[in-house]
Amino acid sequence: MPRDYDSQLLESVAVRRRRLRDALSFGGERTRRSLDEHTGKVLGGAALAAVVCAGCVGWSFISERMADRDDRGLDAPAAVTVTGAVPPFGTWPR
C-alpha cells in the first residue's frame, strides 16, 4: 500500500495552522474554547449583504432623481446658440 506523503503533509500543516490560530486567539485557554470555523463566512456574508443593500439604496436614489428630472421637463439641456459673443479675429481692442 503506497503512502501518500503529500496529503499527510498538507493535513499536518492545516492542523498546525489551526492550533497556532487558536493559541493566538485564546491564549492559554485554547483547549477549552474553539473558534468557529464558519465565523469568517458569516462576516463575509454580512459584508456582502451590506454592499448589496448600499447598492440598492444608491440605485433607488438615482432612479428617483431621474424621475424627478423627467417630471420637471429637464430631460436634456437646451441647445444654446451664441452668436456675436466673440468678435472676429483681428478686431480685438488694443
N, C-alpha and C positions, 0 to 999 in steps of 0.2 A: 504494500500500500504506500503510494508516494506521499511525502509530506509537503504540505503547502505552506512554505515559509513566508510567502508574501502576505497571505491572509492573516497568519499569526502575527506578523509584524504590524500590519495595519490595525488589528484588534488591540494589540498591546499599546500602540500609540494612542488610540482612542480612549482606552481606559486611563492611561497616564494623564491625558489632557483633561478628562472629566475629574480626576482626583485633584489635579492642580487647580482647576477652576473652583471646585468645591472648597478646597483649602483657602483659596483667596477670598471666596465669598463668605465663608462661615468660620474661618479660623480654626480654633481647637475643637469646636463642637461639630465638625463636619460629618461625624459618623451618626449623629442624631438627626441632622437635618439634611435635606437634599433639595437642590434647586430643580424645579420642574423643567423638564426638557422642552415643554411647549411654550414657555414664557416668551421667548423671542418671537414665536409665530403669533402669539396673541398681541404683543406690542406692535409687530409689523402690520397685522390686520387692522388694529386701531388707527395706526398712522395712515394706512391706505384708505380707510373709511373717512378719515378727516380730510384727506386730499380730495376724495370724490365729492364730499359734501361741499367743500370750498368751491370746487369746480361748478357744481350745480347752482350754488348761490351766485357765483360770478356770471354764469350763463343767464340766469333769471334776471339779474340786474341789467345786463347788456340788452337783452331782448325787450325789457320794459322801456329802457331809454330809447331804443329804436322805434318802438311802438308809439311812444310819446312824440318823437320827432316826426313820424309819419302823420300823426293826428294833427299836428300844427302846420303841416304842409311844408316842412323843411327837408324834403326828400334829397334834393341836390342843391348846391349853392347856385344862385343865378349867375349867368354869364355876365361879366361886367366888361363893357367896351369903353375904353378910354381913348378919346380922340383929342388931339391937340394938347395933351398934357405935357409932352416933351417937345421942345422946339427942334426943328431940323438941325442937323449938324452944320456948324459954321455960323449959326445965328445966335450963339450964346452971348450974353452981355459981357463986356470986357471991363 
